[in-house]
Amino acid sequence: MKKSLVALAALAATSAFAQVTIDGYFDRGYIATNNTDNTKDSKLVGSNAGTTTIGFKVVEALGGGNSIGLSVNTDWADISGANQDSTATTASSIQTGGFANSQSFVHFNSGMGTLRLGTPNNFTLTNAIAVASPAFSTGIGSAYSSGFSIANGLGTGVVGSVGIVSQQAAITSTANAGVRAIRIANTVQYSSPAMNGFSAHLGSTFKNSNAGTGTDTVGVTEYALRYTNGPVDAMYTSIQYKVGDTAPANGSITAGISSKQNLLGASYAVLPTLKLHAGFGSNTSSNDVFKGTSTQMGATYTMGAFTLMGQTAKFDDTSSTNVDRKMIGLGLDYNLSKTARAYVRYDSLNLGSNVAVAAGSEVTRTAVGISKSF
């Protein structure tokens, strides 16, 4: 349950009140990774079923059904990702996590919809982890994690630089995890009111190509249509990245390239205790280096305090590289309360399912932990 505070807004000319909400999610658990490249096997403690985060939200009513506010989230790992194998000279430098390193935006709400300015989460992210899939978030078992994604090309999901567009590395059977759309700085978003269950969404990120003068950015256009009514939740999203004649320095991006990811996701509550999920996607690039289709199927079943989740996903690479991948994800939650749970997560990733097994191309991850939202 979110904890709300009512704070007096520091406005010089009015006596208006603003509602301040602090919410978040905390997750810690043990994870063991087995890899066909044994040098990459590991045992760690961290967030495995979701991203540990804390958020501050401020909303002020303006009258007439209008409101204005802000949302600021901060994600973190223990000591910002430093660990025992960090040298003394680099331990502090890799602690790059800071305040507002997650989604952060100002929003204006009216009867005509919601306008967001800043770095809001992508609509594609919502579709991939909340409609087309059971609730694995971007953790172990997800088809939209740092270890496995349903798309290739350009994206913003690289750990350590989420919010900055980068390009996928050259595809091999060991470097084939894919890319994700998480959030992008310099974005304007609009979401319409829901009418008969339908809502429309549009996002735009400005492109700059200034001959390497330090202001080069990738232009991004995203649109979505969602239908939510009764047991049905369906969403179509499309996100396109366009790079100017001068590419930004990050991620070895190819100048002039464009890349698109489309996703149709749906869930259907067959019973109050059983929900089915499905997703069908495609992605292309202007130079045909990144091209393919994806499918995913999953289910969520609740039995008393227990919630069972499972899904399969695969990406069929139709580019000349032709390196496919597939995954299986399983999850079990024991709900200690409405906001606390103990969980088990497992996934099996095959990053080169149609090519010879190589060191690092097959990975299994098993996690046990506890999480608390507030």
C-alpha positions in Angstrom: 0.0 0.0 0.0 1.3 3.4 -1.0 2.1 5.7 1.9 0.8 9.3 1.2 1.8 12.5 2.8 -0.1 15.7 2.4 2.4 18.6 2.2 1.8 22.3 2.0 3.0 23.5 -1.4 5.5 26.3 -1.2 3.6 28.6 -3.6 4.0 32.4 -3.1 0.6 33.5 -4.3 -1.8 30.6 -3.4 -2.6 28.4 -0.5 -3.0 25.2 -2.6 -2.1 21.8 -1.3 0.0 19.2 -3.1 -0.2 15.5 -2.4 3.2 13.8 -2.0 3.4 10.0 -2.4 6.4 7.9 -1.6 6.3 4.4 -3.1 8.7 1.7 -4.1 9.8 -1.9 -4.3 12.6 -3.7 -2.5 13.9 -7.1 -3.6 16.8 -9.1 -2.3 17.5 -12.8 -3.0 20.1 -15.4 -3.9 20.8 -16.1 -7.6 22.9 -18.9 -9.1 23.9 -18.7 -12.7 25.2 -21.7 -14.8 26.7 -20.9 -18.1 28.3 -23.1 -20.9 31.2 -20.7 -20.5 32.1 -21.8 -17.0 34.1 -18.7 -16.3 30.8 -16.8 -16.2 29.2 -19.0 -13.5 28.2 -16.9 -10.5 26.5 -16.8 -7.1 25.1 -13.4 -6.0 22.6 -11.6 -3.9 20.5 -8.9 -5.6 17.1 -8.0 -7.2 15.9 -11.0 -9.1 12.1 -10.7 -9.5 12.0 -6.9 -10.2 14.0 -3.7 -10.0 14.5 -2.3 -6.5 13.4 1.3 -6.7 11.9 4.2 -4.6 9.7 6.8 -6.1 8.5 10.3 -5.2 5.2 11.5 -6.8 3.8 15.0 -6.4 0.3 16.0 -7.7 -1.5 19.3 -7.3 -5.1 19.8 -8.2 -5.6 22.9 -10.4 -9.4 22.8 -10.5 -11.7 21.9 -13.3 -10.4 18.4 -13.3 -6.9 19.5 -14.2 -3.7 18.6 -12.2 0.0 19.0 -12.5 2.8 17.0 -10.9 6.0 15.1 -11.1 7.3 11.6 -10.8 10.9 10.8 -9.8 12.2 7.2 -9.4 15.6 6.0 -8.3 16.8 2.4 -8.9 19.7 0.9 -7.1 21.8 -2.1 -6.4 23.9 -2.6 -3.3 26.6 0.1 -3.1 25.5 0.9 -6.7 26.9 -2.3 -8.1 30.4 -2.3 -6.5 31.4 -5.8 -5.4 34.3 -7.7 -4.0 36.2 -8.1 -7.2 36.2 -4.3 -7.7 39.7 -2.8 -7.3 40.2 0.0 -4.8 40.6 2.5 -7.7 37.5 1.5 -9.5 35.1 0.6 -6.7 34.1 4.2 -6.3 34.0 5.0 -10.0 31.5 2.2 -10.8 29.1 3.5 -8.2 27.4 5.6 -10.9 23.9 5.1 -9.6 22.4 8.4 -8.4 19.2 10.1 -7.6 16.6 10.1 -10.4 18.5 7.5 -12.5 15.2 5.8 -13.4 12.0 7.4 -15.0 11.6 11.0 -14.1 9.1 13.4 -15.6 6.7 16.3 -15.2 3.1 15.6 -16.1 -0.1 17.6 -16.8 -3.5 15.9 -16.6 -6.8 17.2 -18.0 -10.0 15.9 -19.5 -8.1 15.7 -22.8 -5.5 13.2 -21.4 -2.0 13.3 -19.9 1.1 15.0 -21.1 4.6 13.9 -19.8 7.9 15.7 -20.3 11.2 14.1 -19.3 12.2 10.5 -19.2 9.0 8.3 -18.8 9.0 4.6 -19.3 8.2 3.4 -22.8 4.8 2.1 -23.7 6.6 -0.9 -25.3 8.0 -1.8 -21.9 4.5 -1.8 -20.4 3.3 -4.1 -23.2 6.3 -6.5 -23.0 6.2 -7.1 -19.2 2.6 -6.3 -18.1 0.4 -7.4 -21.0 2.2 -10.0 -23.2 3.8 -11.7 -20.3 3.1 -12.9 -16.7 4.5 -10.6 -14.0 8.2 -11.4 -14.3 9.0 -7.7 -14.7 12.5 -7.5 -16.2 14.0 -10.1 -13.8 14.7 -13.8 -13.9 12.1 -15.6 -16.1 11.3 -12.5 -18.1 11.3 -12.4 -21.9 12.5 -8.7 -21.6 15.5 -9.0 -19.3 19.1 -8.1 -19.8 19.8 -11.7 -20.5 17.1 -12.3 -23.1 14.8 -10.0 -25.1 12.3 -10.5 -27.9 13.9 -7.9 -30.2 17.1 -7.0 -32.0 18.5 -3.7 -33.2 18.6 -0.4 -31.3 17.3 0.0 -27.8 17.7 1.6 -24.3 18.0 -1.4 -22.0 21.8 -1.7 -21.6 22.5 -2.1 -17.8 24.4 1.0 -16.6 23.2 3.2 -19.4 19.4 2.7 -19.4 17.8 5.8 -21.0 20.5 6.2 -23.6 20.0 4.7 -27.1 22.6 2.1 -28.1 23.0 -0.4 -30.8 23.2 -4.2 -30.3 26.6 -5.7 -30.8 27.3 -7.9 -33.8 25.2 -11.0 -33.5 26.9 -14.3 -32.6 25.6 -17.3 -30.7 27.1 -15.8 -27.5 26.2 -12.2 -28.1 22.6 -12.5 -29.0 20.6 -11.5 -26.0 18.8 -8.7 -27.9 17.7 -5.2 -27.0 14.9 -3.6 -25.0 12.9 -0.3 -25.0 12.9 0.9 -21.3 12.9 4.7 -21.3 14.6 7.5 -23.2 15.7 10.9 -22.0 14.5 14.0 -23.9 11.0 12.6 -24.4 7.5 14.0 -24.8 4.6 11.6 -24.3 0.8 11.9 -24.6 -1.8 9.4 -23.4 -5.5 9.9 -24.2 -8.4 9.3 -21.8 -9.9 5.8 -22.0 -13.1 5.6 -24.1 -15.0 2.3 -24.2 -11.9 0.6 -23.0 -9.6 2.1 -25.7 -6.8 4.5 -25.1 -4.1 5.9 -27.5 -0.6 6.9 -26.7 2.2 8.8 -28.5 5.8 9.5 -27.6 8.5 11.5 -29.4 12.2 12.0 -28.6 14.0 14.7 -30.6 16.8 13.8 -33.0 19.9 16.0 -33.2 22.7 15.5 -35.7 25.3 18.2 -35.2 28.5 16.9 -36.7 29.8 15.4 -33.4 29.6 18.7 -31.4 28.3 16.9 -28.4 24.6 17.3 -29.0 24.0 14.3 -31.3 20.9 12.3 -30.2 18.8 9.5 -31.7 15.3 10.5 -32.7 12.6 8.1 -31.4 8.9 7.9 -32.2 6.6 5.5 -30.4 2.8 4.9 -30.5 0.5 2.5 -28.8 -3.2 1.5 -28.7 -4.6 -0.3 -25.7 -7.9 -2.0 -25.0 -8.8 -2.9 -21.5 -12.3 -4.2 -20.7 -13.3 -7.0 -18.4 -11.1 -10.0 -18.7 -9.4 -8.7 -21.9 -6.2 -6.5 -21.9 -4.7 -6.1 -25.4 -2.0 -3.6 -26.5 -0.2 -2.8 -29.8 3.0 -0.8 -29.6 5.5 0.4 -32.2 8.8 2.1 -31.5 11.2 3.4 -34.2 14.7 4.8 -33.7 16.3 7.1 -36.3 20.0 8.0 -36.3 21.2 11.2 -38.0 24.2 11.5 -40.4 26.4 11.9 -37.4 25.8 9.1 -34.8 26.2 9.6 -31.0 29.3 8.2 -29.5 27.5 5.7 -27.3 26.9 2.1 -28.3 28.8 2.1 -31.6 25.7 3.2 -33.4 25.7 3.2 -37.2 25.2 6.6 -38.7 22.0 6.9 -40.7 20.5 3.7 -39.5 16.8 3.3 -38.4 15.4 0.4 -36.4 11.8 -0.5 -35.5 10.2 -2.9 -32.9 6.5 -3.8 -33.1 4.7 -5.8 -30.5 1.1 -7.1 -30.2 0.4 -8.3 -26.7 -2.7 -9.7 -25.0 -3.9 -11.3 -21.8 -7.2 -12.9 -21.0 -8.6 -13.9 -17.6 -10.2 -17.3 -18.3 -11.0 -17.6 -14.6 -10.5 -15.3 -11.6 -7.5 -17.5 -10.8 -6.2 -18.2 -14.3 -4.8 -15.6 -16.8 -3.3 -16.4 -20.2 -0.8 -14.2 -22.0 0.5 -14.0 -25.6 2.8 -11.7 -27.6 3.7 -11.5 -31.3 6.4 -9.1 -32.4 8.7 -8.1 -35.3 11.7 -5.9 -35.8 13.5 -4.5 -38.8 16.4 -2.1 -39.6 17.0 0.0 -42.6 20.2 -1.9 -43.5 18.6 -5.4 -42.8 21.3 -6.2 -40.3 18.6 -6.6 -37.6 15.4 -8.4 -38.7 13.2 -11.0 -37.2 10.0 -12.1 -35.5 9.1 -13.1 -31.9 6.4 -15.2 -30.1 5.7 -15.7 -26.5 3.1 -17.6 -24.5 2.5 -17.7 -20.8 0.1 -18.2 -18.0 -0.5 -17.0 -14.4 -2.4 -19.2 -11.9 -3.3 -18.2 -8.4 -4.1 -20.8 -5.7 -4.7 -19.3 -2.3 -1.5 -17.5 -1.2 0.5 -19.1 -4.1 0.9 -17.6 -7.6 2.4 -19.8 -10.3 3.8 -18.2 -13.5 5.3 -19.7 -16.7 6.2 -18.6 -20.2 8.1 -19.6 -23.3 9.5 -17.1 -25.8 11.6 -17.3 -29.0 13.1 -14.9 -31.5 13.4 -16.0 -35.1 16.3 -14.1 -36.7 15.5 -13.6 -40.4 18.6 -11.5 -41.2 21.6 -13.0 -43.0 23.1 -13.8 -39.6 20.3 -16.2 -38.8 21.0 -16.9 -35.1 17.8 -17.7 -33.2 17.2 -17.8 -29.5 14.6 -19.1 -27.1 13.9 -19.2 -23.4 11.7 -20.8 -20.7 10.8 -18.9 -17.6 9.2 -20.2 -14.4 8.1 -18.4 -11.2 6.4 -19.2 -7.8 5.3 -16.5 -5.4 4.2 -17.1 -1.8 2.2 -14.0 -0.8 3.0 -13.2 2.8 0.7 -10.2 2.5 -0.8 -7.9 -0.1 2.6 -6.2 -0.5 5.2 -8.8 0.6 6.1 -12.2 -0.9 8.7 -14.9 -1.0 9.6 -16.0 -4.5 11.4 -18.6 -6.6 12.5 -17.8 -10.2 14.1 -20.0 -12.9 14.9 -19.5 -16.5 16.7 -21.4 -19.2 18.2 -19.3 -22.0 19.5 -20.6 -25.3 21.1 -17.7 -27.3 21.9 -19.8 -30.4 19.1 -22.3 -30.6 19.7 -23.1 -34.3 23.5 -23.2 -34.3 26.1 -25.3 -32.7 26.5 -24.9 -28.9 29.2 -22.5 -28.0 30.8 -21.4 -24.8 28.3 -19.0 -23.2 25.4 -19.7 -25.6 23.3 -21.6 -23.0 22.5 -20.2 -19.5 20.3 -21.2 -16.6 19.5 -19.0 -13.7 17.8 -19.9 -10.4 16.8 -17.4 -7.7 15.2 -17.5 -4.3 14.3 -14.3 -2.5 11.9 -11.9 -0.7 10.4 -8.7 -2.0 8.3 -5.9 -0.4 6.4 -3.1 -2.2 5.1 0.0 -0.4 
